């Protein structure tokens, strides 16, 4: 009997349950689809060693976090349903039904709707997961050889566990409402009016102005200070404190904006008397004033959540795009090995962080002749007790077995040897010479601390020859600047060289031989996102005269013609490089770090993997947050329309056209949906301006393409909820008018 009654209630109150059902269905679909990524990757033939666990843990943990948000949302949605049906539940008790049976009916109704959401969500999620397989292949740069349909039991279990948790929380809330509400309160719920406290106009305008001022100051602080990610020690603590103050200012300012929004709008439109007295504008504004006063805090929170969603998607997808866009340019050879030398500069930097100093390097190391490593016979890797400093030690492997054509580039700091002086060539020095401010994004790099690097013309030409690129001729007094980073760095160097600015190095006045950075020839070693923030190429004689500090030596090599890429990669896979230090004869220089090996294939694999992970997390977080915000706004507006049905009924009795009433409802709902979105977009624009400048240091960035498509999908979901809100809201108004006319 109770099951039949619960089923009938769900069918009869289907429109009230629509928002609840739709949101829960989308949640189930998204939870399932995104937790089948490992199966999608397997179908696409993506090597998932280590990546599967990373994605599984990241998406699994994130799913529980987003499920908690969804649970809060479902409780909020259920509040609207309970508000609409309090009188019905009171009537059950008047007819003799106990509270326990009423609670059981509510539990059955919630179970029916949750079950329907599970079935519909899984059907949608399975279809989405199949479509996402092709998206996954695109993200990880793979091709699908043979496609087949699949179903993930692990994703099903995770989705069901999240749904059960949401169901239990929602049910507990429902039971609490029934247990704590008196019968007379249930029966008179429809006649209880919300108490609205109207603020004085000048108070609202003052709040709005103060909120706008706080947000404006926070914007200025963020644009000036940026994000404190490049600071260390006490500077980091101070930077974080200032960033927290900026965050607090924008949060408080946003909430104050919405607290004063209604009064500010009312005061503005009242001055436009022709607009204020037209149609139902006066009624609409009064309704907005009443509603904004009660939901201003939630509107501020929603705008901040929308800001987080927009920023996470745009930033995440843009970083992912940068990671893959310049892979070919940033990895010019099969393998590169870099030896980092110790110096007064490096020792001073690490001593500042609390580390110890080390002996300084005396000269460049011939990496090709000393590139050796160890692999133990049992398949494990390690130094064991073998001497790392004696050439030809037992078990030691010589990389020359697989390497063919090669070039070594020695890079120097533009700092006198054995000193900690400021660099002679740095972004700030170039900017001062141009009479401009140093781009703020250079603060996120070590370019100011270590300056631009300096390398010789002969070594650079040897690298160009290895890569099949045209060589350069500097003459006796020429220079050029190379860079494989983003627009922030290259734009400054282009500006400097195009204006014919000179550089003085070791008493030589040098003139540029190019007007811009050659982006195709800027890489001086393999890397995922660029490793050359700026290197000045000078004639060999000039570099010989300059007593500069040795920074790096990088060997760039291709495999021998009789060695395949797989054979070469397998040789270096797991190879433990011998630690180079001073031999007994003093032939080798000292260095703080050991050598590093970077294979081109490894960079491609890592970049594609990280690109996929970042993209998935960004889209996952963004979509759930956007749906949550839209659903909360929908529930707020439907609840407000339900509370105002008597007002709309009176308007109809006074002769107002139904179209005018619908227009009033549309205007109110548009304000509540559009204003938080506008504020969220404004916050995102400022934050993204800073983030994009940061990302431009790593490579060229584009906000179009996939980012635009993803944001369009999110806005479509947000707009879909707005349309649903309007349709359901006008339906509630139509029913109220019809009921009154039939009486």
C-alpha positions in Angstrom: 0.0 0.0 0.0 2.7 2.4 1.0 4.8 1.5 -2.1 1.7 2.2 -4.3 1.2 5.5 -2.6 4.8 6.5 -2.9 4.8 5.6 -6.6 1.7 7.7 -7.2 3.2 10.6 -5.3 6.3 10.5 -7.5 4.2 10.4 -10.7 1.9 13.2 -9.5 4.8 15.4 -8.2 7.0 14.6 -11.2 7.5 18.3 -12.1 8.7 19.0 -8.5 11.2 16.1 -8.7 12.4 17.1 -12.1 15.4 19.3 -11.0 16.3 16.7 -8.4 16.1 13.9 -11.0 18.0 15.8 -13.7 20.9 16.9 -11.4 21.3 13.4 -9.9 21.2 11.8 -13.3 23.9 14.1 -14.6 26.0 13.4 -11.4 25.7 9.6 -11.9 26.6 9.9 -15.6 29.7 12.1 -14.9 30.8 10.0 -12.0 30.6 6.8 -14.1 32.1 8.2 -17.3 35.1 9.8 -15.8 36.0 6.8 -13.7 36.2 4.6 -16.8 39.3 6.5 -18.0 41.6 3.5 -17.5 39.4 1.3 -19.6 39.2 4.0 -22.3 43.0 4.4 -22.3 43.4 0.6 -22.6 41.0 0.5 -25.6 42.9 3.4 -27.2 46.2 1.5 -26.8 47.7 4.1 -24.5 50.7 2.9 -22.3 49.3 3.3 -18.8 52.1 2.1 -16.7 51.9 4.3 -13.6 49.4 6.6 -15.3 46.5 4.3 -14.6 47.1 4.4 -10.9 47.6 8.2 -10.9 44.4 8.8 -12.8 42.5 6.2 -10.7 43.6 7.7 -7.4 43.1 11.3 -8.6 39.7 10.8 -10.1 38.5 8.4 -7.4 39.4 10.9 -4.6 37.9 13.8 -6.6 34.7 11.8 -7.1 34.1 11.5 -3.4 34.8 15.3 -2.9 32.4 16.2 -5.8 29.9 13.6 -4.4 29.9 15.6 -1.1 29.1 18.8 -3.1 26.4 16.9 -4.9 25.0 15.6 -1.7 24.7 19.1 -0.3 23.0 20.1 -3.6 20.5 17.3 -3.3 19.6 18.3 0.2 19.1 21.8 -1.1 16.9 20.5 -4.0 15.0 18.3 -1.6 14.3 21.3 0.6 12.3 22.8 -2.3 10.3 19.5 -2.7 9.6 19.4 1.0 8.5 23.0 1.1 6.0 22.3 -1.7 4.6 19.2 0.0 4.5 20.1 3.7 0.7 20.4 3.6 0.4 17.0 2.0 2.4 15.3 4.7 0.4 17.1 7.3 -2.8 15.8 5.7 -1.5 12.3 6.0 -1.1 12.7 9.7 -4.5 14.3 10.1 -6.0 11.2 8.4 -4.3 9.0 11.1 -1.0 8.1 9.6 1.9 8.0 12.0 5.1 10.0 11.5 7.0 6.7 11.0 4.8 5.8 8.0 5.1 9.3 6.6 8.8 9.0 6.9 8.7 5.6 5.2 6.7 7.1 2.3 9.3 9.8 1.9 12.1 7.2 2.0 10.3 5.1 -0.7 9.8 8.2 -2.9 13.5 9.2 -2.5 14.5 5.6 -3.3 12.3 5.6 -6.4 13.8 8.9 -7.7 17.3 7.8 -6.8 16.8 4.5 -8.6 15.5 6.2 -11.7 18.5 8.6 -11.6 20.8 5.6 -11.3 19.4 3.8 -14.3 19.1 6.9 -16.5 22.5 8.2 -15.3 24.2 4.8 -16.1 22.6 4.6 -19.5 23.9 8.2 -20.2 27.2 7.6 -18.6 27.9 4.4 -20.5 27.2 6.2 -23.8 29.3 9.2 -22.7 32.2 6.9 -21.7 32.2 5.3 -25.2 32.3 8.7 -26.8 35.0 9.9 -24.4 37.2 7.0 -25.6 37.9 9.0 -28.8 38.5 12.1 -26.7 40.9 10.2 -24.5 42.8 8.9 -27.5 43.0 12.5 -28.8 44.2 13.8 -25.4 47.0 11.1 -25.2 47.9 11.3 -28.9 46.9 7.7 -29.6 44.8 6.0 -32.3 42.1 3.5 -31.7 42.8 0.3 -33.8 39.6 -1.6 -32.9 36.7 -0.2 -30.9 34.4 -2.4 -28.8 31.8 -1.5 -26.2 32.7 -1.9 -22.6 31.2 -1.7 -19.1 33.2 -1.0 -15.9 32.2 -2.7 -12.7 34.7 -0.7 -10.7 33.2 2.6 -11.9 29.7 1.2 -11.2 30.7 0.3 -7.6 32.2 3.8 -7.0 29.1 5.5 -8.6 26.6 3.4 -6.6 28.5 4.1 -3.3 28.4 7.8 -4.0 24.7 7.6 -4.8 23.9 5.6 -1.7 25.7 8.2 0.4 23.7 11.0 -1.2 20.5 9.0 -0.7 21.3 8.5 3.0 22.1 12.2 3.6 18.9 13.3 1.8 16.8 10.8 3.7 18.2 11.9 7.0 17.3 15.5 6.2 13.8 14.5 5.2 13.2 12.6 8.4 14.6 15.4 10.4 12.1 17.8 8.8 9.1 15.5 9.6 10.3 14.8 13.1 10.8 18.5 14.1 7.9 20.1 12.3 4.6 20.3 14.2 1.3 19.2 12.5 -0.1 22.8 12.5 3.1 24.0 10.9 2.8 21.4 8.1 -0.9 22.3 7.5 -0.3 26.0 7.4 3.0 26.0 5.4 1.4 27.3 2.3 0.0 30.4 4.2 3.2 31.3 5.9 4.9 34.4 4.3 8.6 35.0 4.4 9.6 37.9 6.5 11.5 40.3 4.4 13.6 43.1 5.8 14.1 45.9 3.2 17.2 47.9 3.6 17.3 51.6 3.1 18.3 52.6 -0.4 21.4 54.5 0.8 22.6 51.5 2.8 22.3 49.2 -0.2 24.1 51.7 -2.5 26.9 52.1 0.1 27.3 48.3 0.4 27.4 48.0 -3.4 29.9 50.7 -3.8 32.1 49.4 -0.9 32.0 45.9 -2.4 32.9 47.2 -5.9 35.8 49.2 -4.3 37.1 46.1 -2.5 36.9 43.9 -5.6 38.7 46.7 -7.6 41.5 47.0 -5.1 41.9 43.2 -5.0 42.1 43.1 -8.8 44.8 45.7 -8.7 46.8 43.9 -6.0 46.6 40.6 -7.9 47.7 42.2 -11.2 50.6 43.9 -9.4 51.8 41.1 -7.1 50.8 38.0 -9.1 50.9 34.6 -7.5 53.7 34.0 -4.9 55.0 30.9 -6.5 58.6 32.1 -7.1 59.4 33.3 -3.6 61.4 31.5 -0.9 61.9 31.8 2.8 60.5 34.9 4.5 59.6 36.4 1.1 57.3 33.4 0.6 55.6 33.9 3.9 55.1 37.6 3.2 53.8 36.9 -0.3 51.3 34.3 1.0 50.1 36.7 3.6 49.5 39.4 0.9 47.8 36.8 -1.3 45.5 35.7 1.5 44.6 39.4 2.1 43.8 39.8 -1.6 41.6 36.6 -1.6 39.8 37.8 1.5 39.2 41.2 -0.1 37.7 39.8 -3.3 35.5 37.3 -1.3 34.2 40.0 1.1 33.7 42.4 -1.8 31.8 39.9 -3.9 29.3 39.2 -1.0 28.9 42.9 -0.3 28.2 43.5 -4.0 25.2 41.1 -3.9 24.0 42.4 -0.5 23.8 45.9 -2.0 22.7 44.8 -5.5 18.9 45.0 -5.0 18.9 48.5 -3.4 21.4 49.8 -6.0 19.2 48.5 -8.8 16.1 49.9 -7.3 17.7 53.3 -6.7 19.0 53.4 -10.2 15.8 52.4 -12.0 13.6 54.7 -9.7 15.6 57.6 -11.2 14.6 56.4 -14.7 10.9 57.0 -14.0 9.7 56.1 -17.5 11.3 52.7 -17.0 10.2 52.2 -13.4 6.5 52.8 -14.1 6.4 50.8 -17.3 4.5 47.5 -17.2 5.3 45.4 -14.1 8.8 46.8 -13.7 8.0 48.3 -10.3 6.7 44.9 -9.1 9.7 43.1 -10.6 12.2 45.3 -8.9 10.4 44.9 -5.5 10.5 41.2 -6.0 14.2 41.3 -6.8 14.9 43.4 -3.8 13.1 41.0 -1.5 14.8 37.9 -2.9 18.3 39.3 -3.2 18.1 40.3 0.5 17.6 36.7 1.4 19.9 34.9 -1.0 22.8 37.5 -1.4 25.2 35.3 0.5 24.5 32.2 -1.6 24.8 34.4 -4.8 28.2 35.5 -3.7 29.3 32.0 -3.0 27.9 30.8 -6.4 29.8 33.5 -8.2 33.0 32.4 -6.5 32.3 28.8 -7.4 31.7 29.8 -11.0 35.0 31.7 -10.9 36.7 28.5 -9.7 35.1 26.4 -12.4 35.9 28.7 -15.2 39.4 29.3 -14.1 40.2 25.6 -13.5 38.9 24.6 -16.9 40.5 27.4 -18.9 43.8 27.3 -17.0 44.0 23.5 -16.9 43.2 23.1 -20.6 45.6 25.9 -21.6 48.5 24.5 -19.6 47.8 21.1 -21.2 47.8 22.7 -24.7 51.2 24.4 -24.0 52.7 21.1 -22.8 52.1 19.5 -26.2 52.2 22.4 -28.6 56.0 22.8 -28.8 57.2 19.3 -28.1 58.9 18.8 -31.4 60.7 22.1 -31.2 61.8 21.5 -27.5 63.1 18.0 -28.2 65.5 18.3 -31.2 67.5 15.1 -30.7 67.0 11.5 -29.6 68.7 12.1 -26.2 70.4 14.9 -24.3 72.5 14.8 -21.1 73.1 17.9 -19.0 75.8 18.3 -16.3 75.1 21.1 -13.9 78.2 22.7 -12.4 78.6 24.0 -8.9 79.7 27.6 -8.6 79.7 30.5 -6.1 76.3 31.5 -7.6 74.7 28.1 -7.1 76.3 27.6 -3.6 75.1 31.0 -2.5 71.6 30.2 -3.8 71.4 26.9 -1.9 73.1 28.4 1.2 70.2 30.9 1.2 67.8 28.0 1.4 69.8 26.4 4.3 72.0 24.1 2.2 75.8 23.8 2.1 78.3 25.1 -0.4 80.5 22.8 -2.6 83.8 23.1 -4.5 83.6 25.0 -7.7 84.1 23.7 -11.3 87.3 24.5 -13.0 86.3 23.9 -16.6 83.8 22.2 -19.0 83.5 18.4 -18.9 83.6 16.4 -22.1 80.3 14.6 -21.5 80.5 12.3 -24.6 83.8 10.8 -23.3 82.4 10.4 -19.7 78.8 9.4 -20.3 78.7 6.1 -18.5 76.3 4.2 -16.2 75.6 1.0 -14.5 73.1 -1.8 -14.8 73.4 -4.7 -12.4 73.3 -8.3 -13.8 70.2 -9.2 -11.7 68.2 -6.5 -13.5 68.2 -4.1 -10.6 70.0 -0.8 -10.9 72.4 0.8 -8.5 76.0 1.7 -7.7 76.6 -1.4 -5.5 80.2 -1.3 -4.4 81.6 -0.4 -7.8 83.7 2.7 -8.1 81.8 5.4 -9.9 84.9 7.5 -10.6 87.1 5.0 -12.3 86.6 4.6 -16.1 85.9 1.1 -17.1 84.7 -0.1 -13.7 83.1 -3.6 -13.7 79.6 -3.5 -15.0 79.9 0.0 -16.3 78.3 0.8 -19.7 79.6 3.3 -22.2 76.9 5.4 -23.9 79.0 5.7 -27.0 77.8 2.2 -27.8 74.5 3.7 -29.0 75.3 7.4 -29.7 76.1 8.7 -33.1 76.2 12.4 -34.2 76.5 14.7 -31.2 77.2 18.2 -30.1 78.0 19.7 -26.8 76.9 23.2 -25.7 78.6 24.9 -22.7 76.5 27.7 -21.1 77.9 30.3 -18.8 76.3 32.7 -16.3 77.0 36.3 -17.3 78.6 36.6 -13.8 82.3 36.9 -13.2 83.8 33.6 -12.1 83.9 32.7 -8.3 81.7 35.6 -7.4 78.1 36.1 -6.4 77.8 39.4 -8.3 74.6 40.3 -10.1 74.4 39.1 -13.7 75.6 41.5 -16.4 72.9 40.4 -18.8 69.4 40.0 -17.3 65.8 40.7 -18.3 65.8 43.8 -16.0 69.0 45.0 -17.6 67.6 44.7 -21.1 64.3 46.3 -20.0 66.2 49.3 -18.5 68.2 49.7 -21.7 64.9 49.8 -23.6 63.3 52.1 -21.1 60.5 49.8 -20.3 59.3 47.8 -17.2 60.5 44.2 -16.8 57.7 41.9 -17.7 56.2 40.7 -14.4 56.2 37.0 -15.6 60.0 37.0 -15.4 59.5 37.0 -11.6 58.3 33.4 -11.9 61.7 32.3 -13.3 65.4 32.3 -12.1 66.3 34.7 -15.0 66.8 37.6 -12.6 68.9 35.6 -10.1 71.2 33.8 -12.7 70.7 36.2 -15.7 70.8 35.2 -19.3 73.2 32.4 -20.3 76.1 33.0 -22.7 77.4 30.4 -25.3 79.8 30.3 -28.1 79.1 30.8 -31.8 81.0 27.6 -32.9 79.1 25.3 -30.6 75.8 26.8 -31.6 76.6 26.4 -35.3 77.6 22.8 -34.6 74.1 22.3 -33.1 72.4 24.0 -36.1 74.4 21.7 -38.4 73.3 18.6 -36.5 69.7 19.7 -36.8 70.0 20.6 -40.5 69.3 24.3 -39.9 71.1 27.3 -41.5 74.2 28.5 -39.6 74.7 32.0 -38.3 77.6 34.4 -38.8 78.3 36.8 -36.0 81.6 38.3 -37.3 83.8 39.9 -34.6 81.1 42.0 -32.9 77.8 40.3 -33.4 75.4 38.6 -31.1 71.9 37.0 -31.1 69.6 35.7 -28.4 68.1 32.2 -28.4 65.1 31.1 -26.4 62.7 28.1 -26.4 60.3 29.4 -23.8 57.1 31.4 -24.4 56.1 34.8 -25.7 56.9 36.7 -22.5 60.6 36.0 -22.9 60.9 36.0 -26.7 58.9 39.3 -27.1 61.4 41.1 -24.9 64.3 39.7 -26.8 62.7 40.5 -30.2 62.1 44.1 -29.0 65.7 44.4 -27.8 67.3 43.1 -31.0 64.9 44.7 -33.5 65.9 48.1 -32.1 69.6 47.4 -32.6 70.4 47.5 -28.9 74.1 46.7 -28.1 75.5 44.5 -25.4 78.8 45.0 -23.8 80.6 41.7 -22.8 84.2 41.5 -21.7 84.8 45.0 -23.0 83.4 44.1 -26.5 80.5 46.1 -27.8 78.3 43.7 -29.6 75.5 44.4 -32.1 72.5 42.1 -33.0 72.7 40.2 -36.3 69.0 39.2 -36.1 65.8 41.1 -35.4 64.0 38.3 -33.6 64.4 35.0 -31.8 64.4 31.9 -34.1 61.8 29.8 -32.3 62.8 26.7 -34.2 66.4 26.8 -33.1 66.1 27.8 -29.5 66.2 24.4 -27.8 69.7 23.6 -26.3 68.5 20.3 -24.9 65.5 18.0 -24.7 62.8 19.2 -22.3 59.0 18.9 -21.8 58.2 22.6 -21.9 61.5 24.4 -22.8 64.7 24.8 -20.8 66.3 27.8 -22.4 64.9 31.0 -20.9 67.5 33.1 -22.8 71.0 32.4 -24.1 73.2 35.0 -25.7 75.3 33.6 -28.6 78.6 35.5 -28.9 81.8 35.0 -31.0 84.2 32.5 -29.5 86.9 35.1 -28.9 84.5 37.3 -26.9 83.5 34.4 -24.7 87.2 33.5 -24.2 87.9 37.0 -22.9 84.9 37.0 -20.6 85.8 35.4 -17.3 82.2 34.1 -16.7 81.0 31.4 -14.4 80.4 27.9 -15.9 76.7 26.9 -15.6 75.8 23.8 -17.7 77.2 21.5 -20.3 74.7 19.7 -22.4 75.3 16.9 -24.8 72.8 16.6 -27.6 73.0 13.4 -29.6 71.1 11.1 -32.0 71.4 7.4 -32.0 73.7 5.6 -34.4 72.2 4.7 -37.7 72.4 1.0 -36.9 70.6 1.6 -33.5 66.8 1.9 -33.6 65.0 4.3 -31.4 63.7 1.5 -29.2 67.2 0.0 -28.8 68.6 3.4 -27.8 65.8 4.1 -25.4 66.1 0.6 -23.9 69.8 1.2 -23.3 69.1 4.3 -21.3 66.0 2.9 -19.6 67.0 2.4 -15.9 70.6 3.3 -16.5 72.1 4.7 -13.3 74.6 7.4 -14.3 77.9 7.3 -12.5 78.5 10.2 -10.2 81.2 12.4 -11.6 83.6 14.1 -9.3 87.3 14.9 -9.0 89.5 12.0 -10.0 92.8 11.4 -8.3 94.5 13.2 -11.2 92.1 16.1 -10.9 90.9 15.7 -14.5 87.2 16.2 -13.9 85.4 19.2 -12.5 83.1 19.1 -9.5 79.4 19.5 -9.8 76.5 19.6 -7.3 74.1 17.5 -9.3 74.7 14.3 -11.2 74.1 14.1 -14.9 70.6 13.8 -16.2 69.4 11.9 -19.3 66.4 13.1 -21.2 65.1 11.0 -24.1 62.8 12.6 -26.7 60.4 9.6 -26.6 60.2 10.0 -22.8 59.3 13.7 -23.1 56.5 12.9 -25.6 55.1 10.2 -23.4 55.2 12.2 -20.2 53.8 15.3 -21.9 50.9 13.4 -23.4 50.2 11.7 -20.1 50.2 14.9 -18.0 48.2 16.7 -20.7 45.5 14.1 -20.4 45.5 14.0 -16.6 45.3 17.8 -16.3 42.5 18.1 -19.0 40.4 15.4 -17.3 40.7 16.9 -13.9 39.9 20.4 -15.1 36.8 19.3 -17.1 35.6 17.0 -14.3 35.8 19.7 -11.6 34.5 22.4 -13.9 31.4 20.5 -15.1 30.3 19.3 -11.7 30.7 22.8 -10.2 28.8 24.5 -13.0 26.0 22.0 -12.7 25.9 22.5 -8.9 25.7 26.3 -9.2 23.0 26.1 -11.9 21.0 23.6 -9.9 21.2 25.7 -6.7 20.0 28.8 -8.6 17.2 26.8 -10.2 16.0 25.6 -6.8 16.2 29.1 -5.3 14.1 30.6 -8.1 11.5 27.8 -8.1 11.2 28.2 -4.3 10.8 31.9 -4.7 8.1 31.5 -7.4 6.2 29.1 -5.2 6.3 31.6 -2.3 5.0 34.4 -4.6 2.1 32.5 -6.2 -0.5 34.6 -4.3 1.2 37.8 -5.6 1.0 36.6 -9.2 -2.6 35.5 -8.6 -3.5 39.0 -7.4 -1.8 40.5 -10.4 -4.0 38.3 -12.6 -7.1 39.3 -10.8 -6.2 43.0 -11.3 -6.2 42.4 -15.0 -2.5 41.9 -15.8 -1.9 39.9 -18.9 -0.3 36.5 -18.5 2.5 37.4 -20.9 3.4 40.4 -18.7 3.6 38.1 -15.6 5.8 35.6 -17.5 8.0 38.5 -18.6 8.4 39.6 -14.9 9.3 36.0 -13.9 11.9 35.9 -16.8 13.4 39.2 -15.8 13.8 38.1 -12.2 15.4 34.8 -13.0 17.7 36.3 -15.6 19.1 38.6 -13.0 19.8 35.8 -10.6 21.4 33.6 -13.3 23.3 36.3 -15.2 24.7 38.5 -12.4 26.7 35.6 -10.6 28.0 34.5 -14.0 29.1 38.0 -14.9 30.9 38.5 -11.6 32.5 35.0 -11.9 33.7 35.7 -15.4 35.1 39.1 -14.2 37.1 37.4 -11.4 38.3 34.7 -13.9 39.4 37.3 -16.4 41.7 39.0 -13.9 43.0 35.7 -12.5 43.6 34.3 -16.0 45.4 37.4 -17.1 48.0 36.7 -14.4 48.0 32.9 -15.0 48.3 33.3 -18.8 51.4 35.6 -18.3 52.8 32.9 -16.1 52.1 30.1 -18.6 53.5 32.2 -21.5 56.9 31.9 -19.8 56.7 28.2 -20.6 55.3 28.4 -24.1 52.8 30.0 -26.5 49.2 29.7 -25.2 45.9 29.6 -26.8 42.5 29.9 -25.1 40.6 28.7 -28.2 40.0 25.2 -29.6 39.3 22.6 -26.9 39.0 25.3 -24.2 36.3 27.1 -26.2 34.4 24.0 -26.9 34.5 22.9 -23.3 33.4 26.3 -22.0 30.6 26.2 -24.6 29.4 22.9 -23.2 29.4 24.2 -19.7 27.5 27.4 -20.6 25.0 25.2 -22.5 24.4 23.2 -19.3 24.1 26.5 -17.3 21.8 27.9 -19.9 19.8 24.7 -20.0 19.1 25.0 -16.2 18.0 28.6 -16.8 15.5 27.5 -19.5 14.3 24.7 -17.2 13.8 27.2 -14.4 11.8 29.5 -16.6 9.6 26.7 -17.9 8.9 25.3 -14.4 8.5 28.7 -12.8 5.9 29.8 -15.4 4.2 26.5 -14.9 3.9 27.1 -11.2 2.5 30.6 -11.9 0.0 29.3 -14.5 -1.3 26.6 -12.1 -1.8 29.3 -9.3 -3.7 31.6 -11.7 -5.8 28.7 -13.0 -6.7 27.5 -9.5 -7.8 30.9 -8.5 -9.9 31.4 -11.6 -11.6 28.0 -11.1 -12.6 28.8 -7.5 
